Amino acid sequence: MNKIDFVIPWVDGNDLEWQKEKEKFDHNSLGDNRNIRYRDFENLKYWFRGVEKYAPWVNKIHFITWGHLPEWLDTNHPKLNIVRHEDYIPKKYLPTFNSTVIEMNLHRLEDLSEQFVYFNDDVFLIDKVKKTDFFKNDLPSELAALSIAIARDPVHGTMNANAIYMLNEHFNKRKTIKKNFAKWYNLKSGKYILRTISLSLWGYFTGFQDMHLASPFLKSTFNEVWEKEYQELNKACTYKFRDPRGYNQNLFKYWQFASGNFEPNQQIGEYYNVGLRDKDTLIALNQKKHKMVCLNDSEIIKDFEKMKREINFQFLKLFPEKSEYEK
């Protein structure tokens, strides 16, 4: 099997220099600039411990940063590639405080493998994963299922709706599903197959089930979308903060689905909105109920410091030993 890289972006919201730079643009922004986009659970070291223990086969880790680095990180690790925004994002889009700009330009990373897995820094491996959990037959392996329609509003519409709108301009839903029938109507989709069947009546893509986990990508997919939709992506990359008029990584994921460039897979992880399912979240970590978890920050957390301590206590029990990525 081909080499598979991991990519993960990280921001230190406590960096004073970063804060000063960000404040220069705050007052001009219409985008999402909430504190939860930047505050830190201080558990990044457990991401590296999980990768070392449960995905030792990874070829390289591209660690994307504004410029700051965790003081404990061993930047000399042979598998670690430290990437600053200016190392790969075109200068005309910088500085950026928009995670979607970081995502939309991933294909520009130097020495990035054709097959790579993109992690947000709130997605952790907590049990063994194989290469085939992410790629099969050299294609991204993911749970693909149709979802409910999302109305597209040019001002308040979501980035996912924008992606669906673009997708329908390039693909004929009925033709692509007919061509890849066994992929879409596959038992690995579990409960989601019923929704796919019910939404098959629509002649256009209405949406996809988003798992909010690590996403396998082909670098060539990014190149293709940029080639076909340069003007739209170029404009979206000018937004300094997350903006509903823009696009995110899901555009490229959906493009892979519509192209048939994927292999069906079962759900290998779970999404937890911290502050909403806290007991379930802690149990999932304690009992290793999944191979992967997303611990999404939210404004409904009543006591952030308390929740951070409880989550990190569970991580420490899972990963008590330092990884080789730590000094």
N, C-alpha and C positions, 0 to 999 in steps of 0.2 A: 504494500500500500504506500501511497505517496506520503510525503512529509506533511504534517499538520501543525500549524502555528496557533498560538493563543494570542489574542489582543485584548488589553484591558486599559481603559483610561482612568486617571485618578486626579483629584484636585484636593489641595489642602486649603480649605476655606478659612483657616486661621492665619494664613500667610499675609502679613501686613502689606507687603509689596504688591501681592496679587489683589488685595482689597482696594488699595489705592488706584491700581489700574482699572479695576472693575467700576469703581465709583465715577470715573470719568465718563462712563457711558450709561450709567443707571438712569439718569433723568431723561435720556432720549429713547428709552426702550419701551416698546409696547408688549414685549415678550414676558415669559415666565422667569421672574427673578426672585422667587421665594427662597427663604433661608434653607428649606429642606432640600433644595437642589445642590447645596454645597456643604452642609454640616456633616461631621465625620463620626461614625460609630467606633472608630479606632480599632477595627478588626481586620484590616487589610492583610496583616501577617498570617491570619488564618486562611485567607485565600491562597497564599503561596504554599502553606503547609498542606492544604487540601490537594493542590495540583501536584506537589512532589509525591505525596502518598498515594493518590488515587489516579493520577494521569502521568506517570513517569515517562511515558512514551512521547510526550509533547516535544516537538522539534525546537521551538523557540518561543519565548514570551516577549511580545512587544509591549512595553510599559509606557503609556502615553501620559505626559505631564506638561503643565504650563511652564515648569522649570524647577519647581520644588520637588524634593524627594523625601521619603520617610527616612528618618535618621538611622533606623535599624537595617535598611535594605543594603545588601551586598551587591553593589553595582558591577562587580567583577565576575559575577556568576556567568559561566560560558553560555548558558541558554538565555540570558537576559539581554534585551536590547532596549536601552533607554532612549525614548523618542520625545523630543520637545515639539511643541506645536509648529514652530518655524522650520523644523526639520522636514516636514512633509506637507503641511497645509500651505497653499499659495499665499504669498504675502498680502495680496489684496483683501483677503478675508480676515486678517489678523489686526489687532488681537481679537480673540473670540472667547466668549464665556458660554457658548452654546454647544451642548453635548452633541447635537445633531450635525453640526458642522464637522466635529471630530469624526463622527460616524460616516458621513457622506464622502469623506476623502480618504478612507482607509486604504483604497487601492494604490495610493501614492506612497505608502510606507516602503522604505527601501528593504529589499530582500524578503518581503512578505511572500509566503508560500501561496500557491494557487488555492489550496484548501486551507481555510483558517476558521477558527471559532472565536466569535466576539463575545466578551463578557462585560457586563456592567459590573462596577465594583461592589454591588449588593447581591451578586450571584455566586454561590459557593458550592464546591464539590464536597460532599460529606460521605461519599462511598465510591467504590471502584467504578471507573468508567473505561470503556474500550473505545478504540478508534471508530468501530462500527456503530457506536452510539451517536456519532456525529456525521460519519461519511460511509456510504456503501456504494460500490461500483463507481467510485470516484465522484459521486454526487452527494450533496447535502442530505442527511438523513433526519427527517423531522416529521412531527405530527402535522399533517396538512388537512384542514377542515374548513368548510365554508361557515360563515357566521352571519349575523343579522345585518341588514342594511344600515349604512351610516349616511345621514344627509350631509351634503357638502355645502357649506356656507363660505363664501370667499373671504370673510372677515373672521368669523368665529368658528369655522369648521376645524376639525382636528387634522393633525398631520396624517393620520391613517386614512381619513376620508380623502385627503388630497392624493394620496398614493393610489387609492382605489380608482379615483377619477382618472388619473393618468394611465393606470393599467388598462382600463376599458377602452382607451384610445388606441392601444397597441395590440390588444389580444381579443380574440373571439372566444368567449367563455365556453360555449357549447362545443366548439371544435377542439379546444385544448383539453377539455375534460373527456371528450369522446376518445381522443388520441391516447390519453393516459388513464383510461377507465379503471384499470386495476390499482392504480396508485391512489385515486380519489375515493373509491369505494372499497376500502381496505379495513379488515377487522382490527388492525393495529390502532385505528383511530378511536376505538372504544366507543364510549357514549356519544362522541361527537359525530359519528357516522350518520346518526339519525338527522342531525341538523343539516349535514351536507346533502342528504337525500331530499329533505324538504325544500332546501333552497336551490335545488337543481332546476326547478321550474322557471326561475328567473333567467332571462337571456343574457344577463350581464353579471359581472362579479359584484357582489354586495358587501363583501368583507371576508375576513379570515379570522379564525380563532387564534388569539394571541396568547402564547404560553408564558411570556415574560421570563424567559430563561436564557441561557447561553445559546447563541445562534450560529449554526454552521453556514459559511458562505464560500462562494467561488469568487476569487478576485476578478475573473473575467466578467462576472455579472455586473460589477461596479463599472468596469470599462464600457460595457455595452449600454448601460443606462445613461451614463454621462455622454456617450456618443450620440444617443438618440434624443436626449432631453437636456442638452447643455444649458440652454437659456434658463430653464426653470431651476435647475440645480445651482447654477451660478447665482441667480437672484436669491435663492434660499440661503446660500452660504454668506450672504451679506448681513443677515440678522445676527446681532451680537448676543442675543439671548434666545432661548427656546421660544418659537413663535408659531402660532396656529396656521400661519400662511405657508409654513415650510414643510420639510419632509424629514423623516428619520430613517433608521436602519430598516424599518419594516418595508419601505419601498423596494429595497433590493431583495428582501425575503419574499415578498409577494411576487416580484418579477420572476424569481426562481420557480415558484409554484406555477404561475401562469405559463412559463416556458416548458414546464414538465421536467425541469432540471432538479429533481429531488427524488429521493427514495422514501417511501412511507416508514414511519417509525412510531412506536408507542410513546406515551408520555413518560419521561424519565425523571421528572422533577416536579416541584410544586411552588407556586407563588403565594407568599404570605405578605399581607399588608400590615406592617407592624403598627400596633395600636388598635387593631380590629380583631385579630385572632391570636392574641398574645399567648394564651395557654397552648393552643395548637402549635404555634410557632416553636415554643420551647420544647414541647413533646417531640416534635419532628426532629429537632436537633439531638435531643437526648436519646432517642430511639433509632436514629438514622433511618427514618421512614422512607427516604428518597435518596437517589444518587446525587441530586442537586436541589438546592433551594434558592429562591429569591426572597430576600428580606427587604422589602420596599419601605423606605422612610415615608412618613405621612404627617400631616398637620394634626391628626387626631390623637397622636401620642400624648398622653396626659403628663407623664414624667419621663422626659427623654433620657436623663442621666440614669435613672433607675432601670429603664428598659435596656439601655446600653450595657449596664453591668450584668443584667440577667442573661442577655444574649451572649456576651463575651465569656461569661462563666461556663456556659454550655460549650462554646467553642474551645475553651481551654481544656475541658474534659475530653473533647474529641481529639485535640491536637496539643498535648502537653509538651512535646519536644520541639525545639527550634528546627526550622528547615535550613537547607544549605543556602537559601536565598537571604538568610539573615546573618548579620555580622556576629 
